[in-house]
Amino acid sequence: MTVAPDGDPRLAPYRDVRDADLRGAHGLFLVESARCVARFLRACASGHWKPVSVLAASQHLPLLEPLAARAGCPLIEAPMDWIAQHSGYRFHHGALALGHHTEGPGLTALLAGLPSPRATLVIADGVVHVDNMGALFRNAACLGASAIALGAGCADPLGRKSVRISMGRVFSVPFTQVPSAALAVAQVRAAGLECVALEQAAGSTALQAWRPGPRVAVVVGAEGRGVSPELLSHCDRCVEIDASHDPLAGDGDGPPSLNVSTALALVLHELRRGH
């Protein structure tokens, strides 16, 4: 552990932090809050992630110093006021970490790593809001999803807000990015998983009536439009969560629906109960 002097070059990436700048210029991502930093360092110690450094106020050293040493990660101590002033925001509560934005496994490797005989894969297509992206990972970790495949248009799960909302679960749920969710569904079906779209559509099966097999891929779509008709056509079936009547609904409103991360949580909970 070292105390940051004025002009320490290691502090430069922490100044006025912006996700786009970190990714574009340095190939890095930022982790904020002591709990998320601790989870990141544990993942680094297991060899799954590569850290750059940790910047922390003194009150977090008892938690983070041994974890940083185990991960082989430099830890820089700085006053809380300095961290807030130079990083440009205060959500971190005095603990930040930088990691390398490395390419994850391809879909083939991700499928090969799924557990047997039971596994649940999540395929997300066009989930653009960072809040929902973080919540997808948090739900997946809590409710037993094995991995996540992210289709075109999805938010970066390593954006600092996504990491924070996931409570650092992005570091424990394996994920990959795929250029086409439809092609991913075809490959997943060929690997023997039942692909189930989560959508309100004609001919869908009510969630409580669904009897899933042991290996399932749950497909969720973008906020607003949901799972596209094209992607629906590639899935084995469609499952729908029954909604209450909306007395204020007007023309063109469509049926009441849940936020994508909330809907996924309900489905994963049912899968966990069924398995």
Secondary structure by P-SEA (a helix, b strand, c coil): ccccccccccccccccccaaaaaacccccccccaaaaaaaaaaaaaccccccbbbbccccccccaaaaaaacbbbbbbcaaaaaaaacccccccbbbbbbbcccccaaaaaaacccccbbbbbbcccccaaaaaaaaaaaaaccccbbbbcccccccccaaaaaaaccccccbbbbbbccaaaaaaaaaaabbbbbbbccccccccccccccccbbbbbbbcccccccaaaaaaccbbbbcccccccccccccccccccaaaaaaaaaaaaaaac
